[in-house]
């Protein structure tokens, strides 16, 4: 039996459907609140972690492989209590970035966007909250480090930049297996394809700034650059969700830096409106050093948008190897934001991004880790 240690996440139902197409040998153990779940459905193949001992003793399940969807302390404890079996880590992002930020000096924020105070690389609104979190993380990190270095056999994700980050900071002995969940709706990708085929409908001089109010987007740093180069075209920043204090500070800073050219988007956007925003932007600037909102990035590349990334983004090795046409902050200038990609560059990005979203590509990834 292939055991999956999961949380109640919305993209896991599509995962389960795709996994079943490879083989029908899966049991999903849910950590966190018990049913009724928000996203998961009732199924014989889904049980809560509190029910495991009953099922294991009753059915004598043979654990052939263990798949951890997001590493947590509770999941580490569960694996350690079991007989040895190959462990697959399906990487989420924060299950590496938070330990790196807290203990390895991984820099998420530029000067303008860096939180003020002590222990700023640890989540928490107040110093006391951050101190409590740091103490808890210190205990967790001791077990986490030992676990990923000695018990994880396969790291499953599509971006080699994150794998380089992992191996540079931990003595990971396992193997990288290319994998992506395919957490997108095919009809959305078809919609973007149609936009690409009608360039007059989406080509504009407006700038898309990040995808949310996440502090790791380094909004202030980017707004400062745009102000210094004299940007006057519309700068649209989706800020309907994220860190409330960062959102408020970004709005204040953006209004001061760009005046009426700064266009914060504060209302929730449905999927169609969001994809339309991306496709209607001639330029997009993403401020994350970490991998974040990968689908947004690839939709932008697919649609013909000229993309600028953090010069130390973990995505750079992958994008360079694949042959995408993109730029970094260091290329920002008034001239760069007035010259769209050439027809040939747009075509190359479209072809590469279309392949990224192709069902054949996703199926290969599932076969790779589950076959």
C-alpha positions in Angstrom: 0.0 0.0 0.0 1.2 3.5 -0.8 0.5 5.7 2.2 0.1 9.5 1.7 0.4 11.8 4.7 -1.7 14.8 3.8 -3.6 17.9 5.1 -7.0 19.0 4.0 -5.9 20.9 0.8 -8.0 21.8 -2.2 -5.6 20.4 -4.8 -5.4 16.9 -3.3 -8.7 15.7 -4.9 -7.3 16.1 -8.4 -4.0 14.5 -7.2 -6.0 11.5 -6.0 -7.7 11.1 -9.3 -4.5 11.3 -11.2 -2.8 8.9 -8.8 -5.6 6.4 -9.2 -5.0 6.4 -13.0 -1.4 5.1 -12.3 -2.5 2.5 -9.7 -5.2 1.9 -7.2 -3.0 1.2 -4.2 -3.3 4.4 -2.2 -4.4 5.2 1.4 -4.5 8.9 2.5 -4.0 9.8 6.1 -5.2 13.3 7.0 -3.4 15.3 9.7 -5.1 18.3 11.3 -8.8 18.8 12.1 -11.1 15.8 11.7 -14.0 15.4 9.2 -16.1 17.0 8.0 -13.3 18.3 5.8 -13.3 21.5 3.8 -11.9 20.1 0.6 -11.6 16.4 0.9 -14.5 14.0 0.3 -15.6 10.9 2.3 -13.9 7.9 0.9 -12.7 4.5 2.1 -9.2 5.5 1.0 -9.1 8.6 3.3 -8.8 8.2 7.0 -7.8 10.6 9.8 -4.5 10.1 11.5 -6.4 9.4 14.8 -7.9 6.3 13.1 -4.7 4.8 11.8 -4.1 2.3 14.6 -7.6 0.8 14.2 -7.1 0.4 10.4 -3.6 -0.9 10.7 -4.4 -3.6 13.3 -7.6 -4.6 11.5 -6.4 -4.8 8.0 -2.7 -5.5 8.4 -1.7 -2.9 5.8 1.6 -3.5 4.1 3.3 -0.1 3.9 5.3 -0.2 0.6 6.0 3.5 0.3 5.3 6.7 2.2 4.5 10.0 0.5 4.7 13.1 2.7 2.7 16.0 1.2 4.3 18.9 3.3 6.6 17.9 6.1 5.4 18.6 9.6 6.5 17.3 13.0 3.4 15.1 13.3 4.2 13.4 10.0 7.8 12.9 11.0 6.7 11.2 14.2 4.3 9.0 12.2 7.0 7.8 9.8 9.4 7.1 12.6 6.9 4.9 14.3 6.6 2.7 11.2 8.7 -0.1 9.8 11.2 1.2 7.3 9.8 2.1 3.8 10.9 4.4 1.0 9.9 8.0 1.9 8.9 10.5 -0.8 8.8 14.2 0.1 6.3 16.1 -2.1 7.7 19.6 -1.6 5.4 22.5 -0.9 7.9 25.3 -0.3 7.5 26.6 3.3 8.5 23.2 4.6 12.0 24.3 3.5 11.9 28.1 3.4 10.8 28.6 7.0 13.7 26.5 8.5 16.1 28.1 6.1 15.0 31.6 7.1 15.0 30.9 10.8 18.3 28.9 11.0 20.3 29.2 7.8 20.1 32.9 6.9 18.0 32.5 3.8 17.1 36.1 2.8 13.5 36.6 1.8 13.3 40.4 2.2 15.0 43.4 0.7 15.9 46.4 3.0 12.7 48.3 2.3 10.5 45.3 3.0 12.3 43.7 5.9 10.3 43.5 9.1 11.7 45.5 12.0 12.7 44.1 15.4 14.2 40.9 16.7 13.7 37.4 15.2 12.2 39.0 12.1 12.9 35.8 10.1 10.4 33.9 12.3 6.6 34.2 11.8 4.7 36.2 14.4 3.2 39.6 14.9 4.9 40.4 18.2 8.3 39.6 19.6 6.8 37.3 22.2 4.9 35.4 19.4 8.1 35.2 17.3 10.1 34.0 20.4 7.6 31.3 21.1 7.7 30.3 17.4 11.5 30.2 17.4 11.6 28.0 20.5 9.1 25.6 18.9 11.0 25.7 15.5 14.3 24.9 17.3 12.8 21.7 18.7 11.3 20.9 15.4 14.4 21.7 13.4 16.4 19.1 15.4 14.1 16.4 14.3 13.5 17.9 10.8 17.2 18.0 10.0 17.8 14.4 11.1 14.8 13.2 9.2 15.4 14.8 5.8 19.1 13.8 6.0 18.6 10.2 7.0 15.1 9.0 6.2 13.9 10.8 3.1 14.7 9.0 -0.1 13.2 11.1 -2.8 12.5 14.9 -3.0 9.6 15.4 -5.5 9.3 18.8 -7.2 9.9 20.4 -10.6 12.3 23.2 -9.8 16.0 22.2 -9.5 16.8 25.6 -7.9 15.0 24.5 -4.8 16.8 21.2 -4.8 20.1 23.1 -4.9 18.9 25.2 -2.0 18.1 22.0 -0.1 21.5 20.3 -0.8 23.5 23.4 -0.1 22.1 23.7 3.4 21.5 20.1 4.5 23.3 16.8 3.8 20.4 15.4 1.9 21.4 12.0 0.4 18.2 11.3 -1.6 17.3 11.8 -5.2 15.3 14.5 -6.9 12.3 13.3 -8.9 10.7 15.9 -11.2 7.0 16.3 -10.2 4.2 18.8 -10.2 0.7 18.5 -8.9 -0.9 20.0 -11.9 -3.0 22.2 -9.7 -4.8 24.2 -12.4 -8.0 23.9 -14.3 -7.4 22.9 -18.0 -10.2 25.3 -19.1 -8.2 28.2 -17.6 -5.1 27.2 -19.7 -7.3 27.0 -22.8 -8.6 30.5 -22.1 -5.0 31.8 -21.9 -4.2 30.1 -25.2 -7.1 31.9 -26.8 -5.8 35.2 -25.4 -2.4 34.5 -26.9 -3.9 33.9 -30.3 -5.6 37.3 -30.2 -2.6 39.6 -29.3 -4.5 42.8 -29.9 -6.8 41.9 -27.0 -4.1 41.6 -24.4 -1.1 43.7 -25.4 -0.8 46.7 -23.2 1.7 48.8 -21.4 0.3 48.1 -17.9 2.6 46.5 -15.3 1.5 43.6 -13.1 3.3 43.8 -9.7 3.4 40.5 -7.9 0.4 38.2 -7.4 -0.7 39.0 -3.8 0.1 40.9 -0.6 2.8 38.4 0.4 5.7 40.2 2.2 8.2 38.1 0.3 7.1 39.9 -2.8 9.3 42.9 -1.8 6.7 45.4 -3.0 8.4 48.5 -1.6 11.8 47.6 -3.1 10.2 47.3 -6.5 8.1 50.4 -6.2 11.2 52.3 -5.3 12.9 51.1 -8.5 9.8 52.0 -10.6 9.8 55.5 -9.0 13.5 56.0 -9.6 13.2 55.2 -13.3 10.2 57.5 -13.8 7.5 54.9 -14.4 4.2 56.6 -15.4 2.3 53.6 -16.9 -0.3 51.8 -14.7 1.1 49.5 -12.1 -1.5 47.1 -10.9 -0.8 45.2 -7.7 -3.2 42.4 -6.5 -3.5 43.0 -2.8 -6.9 41.4 -1.9 -5.1 38.8 0.2 -1.8 38.4 2.1 -0.3 40.1 5.1 -2.7 42.9 6.2 0.0 45.1 7.7 2.2 44.6 4.6 -0.7 45.4 2.3 -1.5 48.6 4.2 2.2 49.7 4.1 2.4 48.8 0.4 -0.6 50.9 -0.5 0.8 53.9 1.4 4.3 53.5 -0.1 2.9 53.0 -3.6 0.7 56.1 -3.5 3.7 58.1 -2.4 6.1 56.6 -4.9 4.0 56.5 -8.1 0.9 58.6 -7.3 -2.0 57.9 -9.6 0.0 55.4 -11.6 -0.2 53.0 -8.7 -3.4 50.9 -9.0 -3.8 48.5 -6.0 -6.4 45.8 -6.5 -8.2 45.3 -3.2 -11.3 43.4 -4.2 -11.3 39.6 -4.6 -10.9 38.6 -8.3 -12.4 35.3 -9.6 -10.2 33.1 -11.8 -11.3 34.6 -15.1 -10.7 38.2 -13.9 -7.3 37.2 -12.6 -6.2 35.5 -15.7 -7.5 38.4 -17.7 -5.4 40.7 -15.6 -2.3 38.7 -16.3 -3.0 38.5 -20.0 -3.8 42.2 -20.3 -0.4 43.1 -18.7 2.4 43.8 -21.1 4.9 43.6 -18.3 5.0 41.6 -15.0 7.4 42.0 -12.1 7.7 39.3 -9.4 9.7 40.1 -6.3 10.1 36.7 -4.6 13.4 35.0 -4.1 11.6 31.8 -3.1 9.4 29.8 -5.5 5.9 31.2 -5.1 2.8 31.4 -7.4 4.5 29.3 -10.1 1.3 29.0 -12.2 0.9 32.8 -12.3 4.5 33.1 -13.6 4.0 30.5 -16.3 0.6 31.9 -17.4 2.3 35.3 -17.8 5.1 33.7 -19.9 2.5 31.8 -21.9 0.5 35.0 -22.6 3.4 36.9 -24.0 3.9 39.1 -21.0 7.5 40.4 -20.5 8.5 39.1 -17.1 11.1 40.4 -14.6 12.2 38.3 -11.6 14.3 38.6 -8.5 18.0 38.3 -9.6 18.5 35.6 -7.0 15.2 33.8 -7.6 15.4 30.0 -7.1 13.6 29.7 -10.4 16.4 31.2 -12.6 18.3 27.9 -13.2 15.2 26.1 -14.4 14.0 29.0 -16.7 17.5 29.4 -18.1 17.9 25.7 -18.8 14.5 25.5 -20.5 15.2 28.5 -22.7 12.6 31.0 -21.5 12.9 34.6 -22.4 12.8 36.6 -19.2 14.6 39.4 -17.3 15.5 40.4 -13.7 15.2 43.5 -11.6 18.7 44.5 -12.8 17.2 44.9 -16.3 14.5 47.4 -15.2 14.5 50.7 -17.0 12.1 53.1 -18.7 13.2 51.7 -22.0 12.9 48.0 -20.9 9.3 48.8 -19.8 8.4 50.2 -23.2 9.8 47.4 -25.3 7.6 44.3 -25.3 8.9 40.9 -26.2 9.5 40.2 -29.9 7.1 37.9 -31.8 9.7 35.2 -31.7 10.3 35.5 -28.0 6.6 35.4 -27.2 6.3 32.3 -29.4 9.1 30.5 -27.6 7.7 31.3 -24.2 4.3 30.2 -25.3 5.5 26.8 -26.6 7.5 26.1 -23.4 4.8 27.2 -21.0 2.2 25.2 -22.9 4.3 22.1 -22.5 4.6 22.9 -18.8 0.8 22.7 -18.5 0.3 19.8 -20.9 -1.6 16.8 -19.5 1.0 14.5 -21.0 3.7 16.3 -18.9 1.6 16.0 -15.8 0.9 12.3 -16.4 4.6 11.6 -16.9 5.4 13.3 -13.5 2.8 11.1 -11.7 4.1 8.0 -13.4 7.6 9.0 -12.3 6.8 9.0 -8.6 4.0 6.5 -8.4 4.9 3.9 -11.0 
